[in-house]
Amino acid sequence: MTRTDHVVRLDHATRKHVGDPAVSEVSGVVLVDNIAHEKQVLIHYRDAEGTWRVAPARYDSAPPWGSPERWVFSGIIYPADYPEPARFAIQVLAAGREYWDNNDRHDYFLDPEGIVFGDAPRFGLDRFRRIVEFVGWRYRMDVMAIEEAMPLPGRGYTARYKVTIGRSLGSGRYAHVRCVALAVRGADVSVLGQTACESLPPLDPVTP
């Protein structure tokens, strides 16, 4: 296995309910350095039965200077009520060699209705910016306040947050104000769907 810090890297992946009847689908974007004209980009993932499978990504675009290429993947399907995180890693085959982004050998984990970013080593520094991005992507709203909550036992979460969101009307005014509970595991931000946001005991308020 070749070290892949700069050859292939996850940009982001999401997991959402789609279709009727609904299923839980993982899709995402991978950035690949253009080290060879012919290449394969493969997503290795564990399905709902625990079997490892492979899904191909497809070429999408590249900047005028040629690198990095943007590859996209979708169609990784789980039952709509499957509660466990999706687990996956990315492989590139090019010029007779293989390259991996497996999140520093930990793989990526993606909860239902979650989003995971590929810059896990920087995520701790950018955590609040990532929460703001997540709220914009998931709810199309703005962050009013972030409160760090007590650590969550089990499931590998490293932190959880009580986030007040709303739609900004300008001049510090918001409409449709509500509270959501978010958890962080590595580079993964997820909604704690079974946890009432108001029940989270806060630690320290944080300005987003």
N, C-alpha and C positions, 0 to 999 in steps of 0.2 A: 504494500500500500504506500503510495507516494504522499508526502506532505503537501497540503493543498492551500496554504494560507492565501495565495494570490492567484490561483488558477481557476477555482470554482468556489462560489460562495452564495449562499442563500440571500436573496434580497428581502423577501418576506413571503409568508404563507398564511392563508386564512382557512377557517373551517366554518361553514355556514349550512343552514338548512335550505335545501332547494327541492323543486319538483313537487308533484302531486301524484301519488302519495310522497310525502317528504322523506328525504334521505339527508345524511350529513356528509357534505363533500369537502375535501381538502383540495385547494388550488394554490398556485403560487408563482413566483418569479425567481429565476436563478440567473446570476451573472457569471459568464464564462470568458476567460481570456482566450483570444483567438490565436492559439498556439499551433493549430493545424486546420486545414480546410475541411477535412472529413473528421467528424466527431460524433459521439453518442452521449447524450445526457440522460441519465437514468435515475429515477426516484425509487429507492428501496424502502418499502414501508411494511409495517405489520398490520394485518387485517384484523377484523373483529374476532376471528377464531384463534389468533396468535400466530398465524402462518406468515412468513416473510414473502412478499411479492415484489414485482418490479413493474413500474409504469414509466413509459418514455416521456420525456419532455420534448417540446417542439420549438424550433427556432422561431423567434419573433422579429428581432431587429438588431441593428448595431449602429453605433455612431459613425459619422463619415470617416473617422480615422481607424475604424475597424474593430476596436476592442474597448471595453468588454462587450461581448454579445449578450443579448437578452433572450433567455429561453423561458418558456412558460409551461406549466403543467396543470392538469385538472383531472377530474374523473376518478379520484381516489375516494371510494364510497364506503360509508359506514351506515348501519341502521340509525334512523333518526333518534332513537332513544338510547344509543350507545353512550355510556357516561365516561368511559375511560379516554385518556388522551391518545390521539393518533401519534405514532412514533415513526420517524423516517430519517433517512440520510440521502445524500446526493453523490452520485458517481459520474465521472466523465471518462470516456475511453477515447484517446486521441494519440495518433502517432505511435501506436504500439505500447502505450503506457496507460495507467489508470490513476485518476486523481479523485480525491474525496473531500467533501465537506460533511463531516459527521459531528459537527459541533464539539470539536476537540475530544472526539471519541465518546461523547455522551449521547449522541443522537439528538434530534429535535423532538420535542413533545408539544402537542397542540390540542388544547381542550376544546370542547364544543363551543361554538360561537366565539372562538379566540383568534388571536393573530400572533404570529411569532416573527421576530426580526432576526436577520442573520448576523448582526453585529453584537453577539452576546458579550464579548469581552468589554465593550464600551457601554453596555446597557446600564450598568450601575450608575455611571456618570450621567446618562441621558434618561434615567427612569421616568422622571416627571414629564419630560418632553414626549416620551413614548406614550405615557398615559394620555396626554392631551391628543396625540395623533390617533390613539385607539378610540377615544371618545368621538372624535370627529369622523372616523371611519365607520364606527358601529352605530352611533346615534345621530350623526349630523348635528351635533350640538357643541357648545363651548364649555370649558371647565371653569367653574366658579371657585371651587375650593377643593383641596386634597388633604385628607387626614390619614396618617398612617395608623393602622389598626394593630391589635395584638397579633403575634405570629400564629399561623394556622398549623396545627399538628397534622402530620401525615401528608401523602400525595406529593411531597417534594416542594411545596411552595416555600419561597424564601421571604415573602412579604405579602401583606394585603392592605388594601386601601379603601377608605370610605370617600367617595368622590361625589360632590354636588355639581350637577350639570344643568344647563339651561341654554336657551337661545338668546344671544346678546341682542339687545335693542339699542345699544350705545349708551354713553354717559353712565355706565355702571348699572344699567337696568337689564333684567333678564325676564324672559317668559318661559312657560312650560318647565319650571324648575322641578327637578327630581333628584333622587339619590341612587347611586349604583355602587355595588360592592365589587371590587376588582382584586384579583390575585396575581402575583408575579412568580414565575418559575423560570429562572435563567433569563432568556430573552422573550419568554412567552407572557403575554398579558391576556387574562381571561376574565369573563364575567362569572361571579359566584352566584349562579342562578338559584341555588337552594338556600342562600343566606340572606336574611333581611338586612339591608344596609344599615338601618337604624339600630340594629342589635349589635353592631360591631363596636367594641370598646375602643375609643380612639386613644392614640398616644399624643403626638404633637402635630398641630396644624402646620401645613406646608403651603407656601405660596407657589402656585404653578408658574 
